[in-house]
Amino acid sequence: MKVQAIQDCITGEFKTQGDPAAEIQNAYTSDLLSDVMGNAPADSVLITVQGHKNTVAVANLVGMPAIILCNGRSVPQDMQESAEQEEIALYTTNLDQFTASYKIAHALGKI
Amino acid sequence: MLQIFQRHLSIPLRDEVYRNSRSISRSKWTERLHLQPKNIYTTGMQSIPINTYDSPTAVLELIYKLKVKDVMTSDIHTSTPSTTMGQVRTILKANSITGLPVIENKQILGIVSMEDVLQALDAGRIDAPVEQYMSKKLIVLEEDMPIFFAISYFGRYSYRRFPVINKANELVGIVTSRDITTKLLLEANREIERLEDETGTPQEVYTGQIERWFTVQSYDFENAGFASTEIKKILKGRSINSQTARRIAISAYELEMNLVVHSKGGSIHFLMDDSRVLVQADDTGPGIEDVEAALTEGYTTATEWIRSLGFGAGMGLPNVQRVSDEFSLTSEPSRGTHAKSIILLPRHEQKQINQTAQKE
């Protein structure tokens, strides 16, 4: 699925657009940045509640084109700026990680 | 009365301390420094500007490690009880000193000073023997005491020097506050040189290399990830394949975050040539208590606050170890931590880099 298609399966809004045409092949759900760093597949979307600048750094380093911030967590200014700079899509939703995860899994054809 | 200060003996009342006992001799260390030996008595020596409770750790280590015998002057002038006061005056004058220990059979009996000589002169008794004028109340140090004791005594009393005795109560030297500060300076210098050698630039010299240094501040989450993001950009610029670049990025990021979260601050050293990448993190402390545990997945010493930010999951160092082809971690609680990660570039990548380099 394309990054842009996140809004079709999860209610929420894009804080940054990133690269709307980038391809998402997988997803990884975690709040531990070292866990994301070590285990998340590249070209996947990160589903998390960690709303700060370092989440963007990790996504960037791992090669994740999008971050879904769950539970209605707000996006700090520096996180937003960092995501814009690194061209990473930042999407916020009121859904929790489990719900967001299975909706994305469904959209990816995993279930 | 001779008072010997043992490690755990309480200190006698000030009144018991005879304040004018003195003897001066040149310090072998001041001679090595080519300093003019001074008459410490008349120049008014100040107390040692080091305390024994909250000085920097390195200084505290030194003052516990060094013994009185390491700093004292052993080549000293002495007199016997039967030496005349006139002879004492000659010795004091000839050697530019202001006091002499009085010994008999290697045992210290007292100290005779310039003031005592003046008193004898006033009384017209310059031919009187030393034993009639010497002061017998004095405090001595033992040669095996850490200089920590000497420093606290210099701070406590107005003495400028203490006679030093060995286990057999024989006089073996004299220690002045100048001896201590000079020796401490020399030892501190040596320690700095040693640390510089230890943390100096690595010996490996690569050809056609890219090298970067990044400074990482403790708890600086604002700029955390900067070094690894920059490194990722370099890799991208050199068309390193994404799988290898990711391993290098993981190594750099985790080492960088470790500096932010756990260290007092440090540096990231990135060095890439056409066959491998080195990422090295060095900090100045506080060091890792248990290196083996630190490499065990899930082991963490991070605070609740750090963990709430998604760090400190105990996966950092194990992640680095996993992605590295060569990995080393050395740490000492008081000396800091040095982590080194080397990732070899695959053969076809080496070729690619050469081509890119040629184009440049």
Interface residues (C-beta under 8 A of the other chain):
Chain A: D31 L32 L33 S34 D35 M37 G38 A42 T48 Q50 H52 K53 N54 T55 A57 V58 N60 L61 V62 G63 D78 E86
Chain B: F221 E222 A224 G225 S228 T229 K232 S242 R246 A249 I250 A252 Y253 E254 M257 L309 G310 F311 A313 G314 M315 G316 P318 N319 R322
